[in-house]
Amino acid sequence: MDVNVLRSAVTVLSLLVFAGIVVWAYARRNRERFEDQGALVLSDDDAALQGGRHE
């Protein structure tokens, strides 16, 4: 096996992994869960703030 064949195989494998992650991230079944998790950052929940350390 030539080193260039190995490099090509790693490149193709990386592209396939990237494409799989993109498909997973933009799948409709994940949309609601991701929107809920994204809204957590913006939510104004006083209960979560009371447990933290204030300096």
ABEGO torsion letter per residue (X at the ends): XBAAAAAAAAAAAAAAAAAAAAAAAABAAAAAAAAAAAAAAABBBAAAAAABBBX
